[in-house]
Amino acid sequence: MSRWLCLMMLVVAAPGLVLADGDCGQFRPASAAEQQAYAAVRAAVAKAAPPAPQDWRRADQLDLQAADAIPDCAPGSATRALRYRFRFEYAWNRDAGTAALQSRGSELGLGTAAQQAKRHELEMQMDAAREARKQARRAGNTAEYDRLDAQLKALRAEQSALDEAVSQALLGQMQSGEWAREMGAGIPARKEASVTVQVNADAAWVPAEAQPVPVAGVREAWWRPADPGSLVTGSLVILVGDWDPQTHRAAPAPGAPVTRARTVAIEIQAERALAEALAAGMDVGAVAGLVK
């Protein structure tokens, strides 16, 4: 296998590859300074990435070994900023989510908070009555024993009526579909999400129907809705650096070190509520600090 083909396979396989604008088929080893710059950006982005929400898991797609070769494209490659791409994948933790749903189901089966409190009160009253009846029996106090026995029967009847009310309410919830809605509320429609961070990107797709989203610390953030009928979810894009607000393109001035971060484009693919929560959980300020 030729050296060119081996290196092309490296480009395809490596998610964190150090790339230059205008990719080509010729590569050279990354210098120590370039690898050091890549490692510093990688560490900063990994630290800034949003943590996994409750009942979700995060997997970092960061491969430091992918920084050992960079494109060597003429002309102009010596002044074109290197591109870095990092990806964080999120998946709903089915085990934790199922446990939470089971707990929720058990809670619904016990009735409302008032019904649960009433059940606890009845149980305490019955425990006290049983103990008092036992003492009455030992003391040979037949009248007190009979009174307490009747009290216990009344408490049990009240408890049975309460249980029946809870059962009927639960049956009504199941028949109306409320039970299914309550149980399904904790299951996300889309169980995967991702955050992709591209350093030194020069263009971002912001269609006309994109909606501005407020994200602390940045000037441009947009929700890009999915096409009607598409199985692909929408996405949230955040632009950091010197981007043209009209064309959403960036043209960093040449001459600066190619290892310097000049722009950052963050794409969050998820249901909108989760996408905005991930954006809020990301240290966007730290990412913006990369751009000098």
N, C-alpha and C positions, 0 to 999 in steps of 0.2 A: 504494500500500500504506500502511495507517495506521501511525502511530508505535507504537501498541500492538502490532500484529502484528509489526513489525520487532523490537521488543524481546523479544517472546515467542520469535521465532526465535533471538535471541541466547542466551536461556536454554537452549534445547535444544541449540544447537551448541557452547556454550562449556564445556569440561570443568572449568575452574578458576574458574567464575563465583562472585562474591561474592553469597551468598544470605542472606536473613533467615528466621528461623523463621516459618512460616505464609506460604508463598509466595502472591502475588497477581498481578494483571495490571497493577499500576501501578508505575512505576519512576521513580527520580530519579538524576541523575548522582552518582557516588561523590565524596565530598569528597577533597581532597588527603591529609588525614590517614587516611582510610579506604583509599585506594589505597596509601599508604605502609605501613600496617599489613598489608594484603594481601601486598605485595611482601616484607615481612620474614618473614611466615609461610611464604610460598612458598619463599623462599631457604632457610629453616631446614629445611623438610620435604625439599626436594630434596637438601640436604647429608646429611640423616639417612637417606635411603632406602638400602636395601641395594644394594650393587653387583651386577652380573650375575655369576653363578657361572661357572666355567670352561666354555667352549663354549656360553655363552648371551650374548644381547645384551639391553640395557635401552633402552627408549624412554620418555622422560618426556612425559606428557600435561599440560603446564603452559602455560597461555596467559595471560600477564599482561594482554593487551588486554581479557580478559573481565572485568576489574575496573572497567570504566568506567561501569557502571550497577548499581544495587542495587534490590531491591523496596522500595516505599514503602507499607507496609500499615498501615492503622489498624484497631483501636487497638493501642497497645502496641509498635509497631515501633521506637519511639525507644529502648526499653530492652532489646529482644531481641537477643541476640548474633548477629552475622553468621556465616554458615556458609561454610566454605571446603572445597572438595573437590579433591583431587589424586590422580592415578593414574599408576602406573609399570607399564609392560608389559614382560614378559620373553619372549623367544623363543629356542628352541634354535637355535644356529648350525649349520645343517646342513653347511656346508662344513668348518668346524673339526671337527665331530663325525665326519664321514665320513673325513676325513684321519686322525683318531685311530683309527678302526675299521680302516682299511686298514693302518696301522702295527701294530695289534694282530694283524691277520690274518697279516701277514708274520712277526711274532714267533712266532706259534703254528706257522707252517710251518717254522720252524727247529728245533723241538724244545724240550726242556726246557733249563734253564740248564746242567745237567750235560752234556747232549748238545752244546750249543753250545760249551762249554768244551773238550770232547773234540775237536770238529771243528777248533777253533782250534789245539789242540795238534798234531793230525795234520798240519795245513797247515804249521806251523812245522817239524816234523820232515821233511816232504817237501821243503820249500825248502832245508833244510840238507843233505839227502841229495843233491839235484840239484846243489848247488854243489860238494859234495865229489866227486861222480861226474865232474863236469866237470874238476876239478883232476886226478883220477886219469887221465882220458883224456889230458890234456895231458902228464902225466908219463909216459905209456906204461905205467902200472901196471895191467895187465889183471886181475890177481886182485882188486885193490881195487875196480876198476870193476865187475866181476861181482858182488862182494859188495854194493856199494851199489845196483846195479841190482835185485838180489833184494830188498834192503831196501825199495826204492821200491815194488816190486810188492806186497809184504806190506802196506805202509802204504796203498796204493790199495785193496787188498782190504778192509782194516779200515774205510776211509772209505766204501766202497760198502755194507758191512754196516751202518754207522751210518746212512747215508742211507735204507737200506731200512727200518730200525727206526723212523726218524722218519716215513717215509711210511706204514707200517702203523699206527702210533699215530694219525696224522692221519686215516687212513681210518676207524679205529675210532671216533674222536671224531665224525666226520661221520655215521656210521651210527647211533650212539647218541643223537645230538642234542646232544652236549656242545659241539660246534663252534658250532652255532647259538645255544646259550645263552651261550657266551663272547662271541660277536660281538654278540649282542643286549643284553648287559649294559650297554653304553654308550649305548643308545638309550632316551631317556625315553619312557614310555607316553604321557604328555601333554607336548606340546612347547611349550605356552604357559603362562604364569603371570602374575599381576598382583598389585600391592600398591596398595590404595586407602586414602588417609588422609582422614578427614572430621573437620574441626575444628568444634567446637560442635554435634556431633550430640547428640540428646537421647534416643535409644533405640537399643538394639542387640539383634539376634536371637540369643539363646543358648538353643537348645532343650534339653529335658530330657536328651536323649541326648548332649549335648555333653560332651567330656572335658577336664578341666583340663590345661593344658600349662605347664611351667615356662619362663618367659621372664625373663631377668635385668632387674631394674629396674622391673617392673610387678607389680601385685597380681592383676590379672585377665587371663588369656589362656586361650582355649578352642579346642579342635578341634571343628568342626562336621562330622560325617561326612555324606556324600552319601546321599540316599535310595536304598534298594535298587533296583537296576535303572536308576537315573538315569545319564544320560550326563554329567552335571555332576559335577565333582570336589568334594571337600569343601573346607572353608576354615578358616583360623585367624583368630580375631578377638582383638584386643588392645585393652583399654580402659584409658585413661589419664585420670585426673581423678576428680571426685567422682561415682562411679557407685554406684547402689544394688546391692549384691551379690546381692540376691534377685530384683529385677525387671529389673535391667540397664537401668535408665532413669536419666537425669540431669535434675535441675531446678536449674540454676544460679540463684543469687539475682539478681533484677533490680537495676538501679541501677549496675552496673559499666559501664565503656565498652563499647559494642557491638562494638568492634574487638578486644576482649581474647579470647584463647583460653581457654576454660573447661573443655572436655573434648576428648578426641581418641579416635576409634575407627579402628583399623587393621584392614583385612580383607585377608588374603593368600589368594588362590585359586591352589592348586597341589596337586600330589601331596604327601602329608603330609611326607615326608622333605625335599622341596625347600622346602615352606612353613616348616618349622622351621628349615632352614638360612637362609632369607631373614630370618626373625625374628631369628636369632642375628646376622646380618650387619647388621641395622638399628641405628642409634644411637637406641635407644628413650629413653635418658636425655636426649638433645637434644630429642626430641619432648616428653617430659615437662616439659622446661624451658619449653616454650611456655605451659603451664598455670600460671597464677599465682593 
